[in-house]
Amino acid sequence: MSRPLLLGAVAYDPKVVTIWDGFRTWLGKNGLPFDYILYSNYERQVLDLVAGRIDVAWNSPLAWVRTARLAPDTARAVVMRDTDRDLSSVIVVRSDSAVFGIDDLAGLVIGTGAVDSPQATLIPLAMLHRGDVLVQHFEVGVGLHGDHIGGERAAARALAAGEVDAACMIDSNHLLFSSEGTLPPGGTRVIARTDPYDHCNMSVCRSHTSLVDAFVALLLAMDYGDASVRPLLDLEGLTKWLPGRLSGYAQLEAAVDMFGFYDAKGEVTAVGYQP
């Protein structure tokens, strides 16, 4: 292993540097030469992965969908976090709202995250599947595929202020926004919940290589009980790495097609989308 494995990650938060500096040190100590490149948006990262300029991409679920369409014969999801599996999004209203179900939303305004957020826009709006609601996107961190939760938080604030009638968010952020005071504790109700879906994965677009195999093996062997590893896993939001799986992306695939976000070959077709 003379050259380092090169990973791409999107810099959605300053902590990303701390995370991957730490992983680089740990992986190097365990025999894997490793380096990383940070991207400002997922669309560029996906293009570089497919072109072979990086070995692995730490992809959002939407970035995975594009990767799989651009490289259908070679794309693989090799690893994901335990916390990337079986998530759900919710549509939330204020507790005093007269809205009790999706049918009651006709003619009302629903707030979402950024246009490219799987969890706060694409998946819940696809579940809603109504043409008689007004959608207000809160375009924070466009190009980050919802990893920057500013759009979700802005939609929650708008809901609390009475500026929208309902808001979409991942269920864990509904709890977070209530605990941090963005939403008043006990002041909201969930009126709809998506089926479970999966989130991020480590994607590759090449045949098996010793570098990728070593990288995957080391991640899967990480032990949360190891004091040298736990701070990194905490920052990255997991307790255990798991093998990648593809069974949890069907809802997002359907939403991408419903809204014309990418075409069948992975080209960006969403009108006005500027990452």
N, C-alpha and C positions, 0 to 999 in steps of 0.2 A: 504494500500500500504506500506508494511513493508520493502520490498527490492526495490532497485532502478531498473528502466528500464535500460538495458545495450545496448548501441549502438556501432556499429563498424563503423569506418571511416578510410579511407586510407590517410596516411600522405604524400601527394604529394607536400606539401609546408609548411613552418613553421607556416603560418597563421592558419593552421588547428587547432593547439593547442589553439590559441587565440579565434577562432570561438567557439569551443566546450566547452572551459572553460566558455565563456560568456553564451552559451546556458544552461550549467549546472546550473549556478547561476540563470538565469531567470526562468528556469523551476522549480527549487527548490522553488523560491519565490512564484510561482504559484501553489504549492502543489504537484508537481511531483518529487519524488526521482529519480535522474538521474545520470548516470555515462557513461563513454565511454572508448573504447579501440582503440588505433591506430594500424594500420597494415601497413606493408611495401609494400604489394601488394594485389590486389583484389582477386586473386585466393584463398589465405588463408582466407580472410574475408568471401568469399562465403561458403567455407567448414565449417567454424565455425557457420555461420548462419543456414545452413541446419542441422548441428548437434545439434543445440539448445544452443550453448555456448554463443550466444548473442541474444537479442530480436529483434533488428532492424539493418539493414545494410544500410548505405548511399552508394548506389550502382551506379557504372557507368552503362551505357546501356549494355555494354558487360557483366558486372557482373550480371545484371538482366537476360540476356539471359541464362547464365549458371545456375543461381538460379532456373529459371523456368524449366530447363531441369532436374536438379537434384531433384527437389521437385515439380513435376507437379501438384500434388493434393493439395498442401498447400501454394505454393508461391503466395504472393500478393504484388502488388505495391500500397502502401497506400497513399503516398504523393509525390508531385514533386514541383519544383519551377515554377513560371510563365515563367521564362527564359529557362526552359527545354523543352518547347513545340514549335513545328513547326520551327525547325532549318534546315539549308541546308549547304552543302559543295560545294566547287567550285574547278574547275581545272583552273589554272592561267598560263598564258604565259607572256613573256615580250612584251611590246607594239610594238617593232620592229620585232617581230617574224613573220615568214611566216605561222605559225599555226593559223588557224581560226576555226577549229572544231575538233572533236574527230578523224575523219578519217585522218586528217593530222598528227597524232601522230605516225603513223606506222614507226617503226625502231628508234624512238627517246627515250630519257631517261626522265622518269617522277619521280620526287622526292615526297616521302611521309613522314609522321610521323613514329613513332614507329610501329612495326608490329601489336601491339594490340590496335592501336588507331581507334575507330569507325569512327570518323569524318575526319581524315586525311589519312586513309589507307583503311579500310575495305569497308565502304560505297561508297566512290568515285571510288575505283578500281572495285567494283562490277558494278557500273554504266558504267564504261569504258568498262569492259568485253571484253578485247582484249588480244590476246596472242602474238601480234606483237610489243609490247612496252617493253622497258627495265625499270624495277622498281628498284629504289634505295631507300631503307628504311634508315631513319635517326633515329637510335636506341637510343633515349634519354628517360630515364625513363620507360624502359620496365617493365611491371607489373602494371603500373599506368593507363593503358587503355586510354592514351591520355590526362589525367588530367594535367600532366606536359606537357606544350606545347613546350618544348624545341625541340622536333623532328620536329614539324611543323615550328618553327622558323628557324631551321637549313636548312630545305628544301627551305624555302623562301630565305634565304641567298644564297643558292646554285643557285637558279633561278636568283637572282639579279647578281651573279658573272658569269653567263653563264655556270655553271657546270652541270646543268640539263636543259632540254628544256621546262618543265612544272612542276608544283607543285600542290599538293592537300592540301587543308586546309578548315577549317570551315569558312563561309563567314564573321563572326564577327572578326576572326583573320586576314583575308585579310585586313579588315579595320584597325585593330590594327597595323599590320606590316607596313602598308603604313603611318600611322600617327606617328609611333615611328621612322621611318627611316630605318627599316630592308628592306623594299621594297621602291624604290624611288616613291614618290607621283606621280601618273599619269603614272608610268612606267610599269604597267601591265594591262593585259586584261583577263577577264573571258571568257573562251571558252565553259564551260559546268557547269551546276548546277544540283545538285541532287534534287529529290522531297523532301518535308519537312519530317522531322523525329523528334522523341523525344529523350531526353538525360537522365539525371540521375533520380533516384527515391529512395525513402525510401522503402526497401523491408522487408517483414516479411515472416516467414515460419511456423507459428503456428496459431491455431485458435484464434479467438478474445479473448483478455484478457483485463482486466481493465487497466493495465499499457499501453498497446499499444493504446487502445481507448483514454485514457487521453492524451497521447503524440500527437496523431493525432489531437485531438480537440484543444489542445493548439497551435500547429503549425498553423492550419487553422485560429485561432483567432488572430494571430500576426498582429499588425497594423503598417504599415510603418510610420504612423503619430506619433507613440509613440517614444519619444526621447530616451527611454531606450532600444528600440528594433532596431531602424534604423541602428545604427553602425554594429550590428551583421548581419542584412540582407544585408547591403552593402558589408561586407566582404564575405558573402556567395553568393553574386551576384543575388539577387532577390528583388522584392518589395512585393511579396505575395506568400504564399504557396497555392497550389491547390491540389484537390484530384488526386491520381494517376490514370493513364489510360494506356491501353496497345495497343491502336490503332496505336501508332507511332513507333513500333519496327519491322515492317515487313521487311523493307529494310535491317536492320542489321541481322535479322534472316536469310534472304536469303544469305547475304554475308558470314555469319559464315558457312553456308552449302557449299557455292560455294568454299570457300578456306579451308574447313575442319578444322576450328579452334577448335570447339568442336564437339563431335559426338552427336547423337540424345539423349543420356542420360546425356550429360553435362560433359563428360570426356574430358580433354585437348588432342587434337590430332594434333595440329599444330606442324609441324616438326621444331625442334630446338628452340621452344619457352621456354625460361627460365626466369620466373618472379623472 
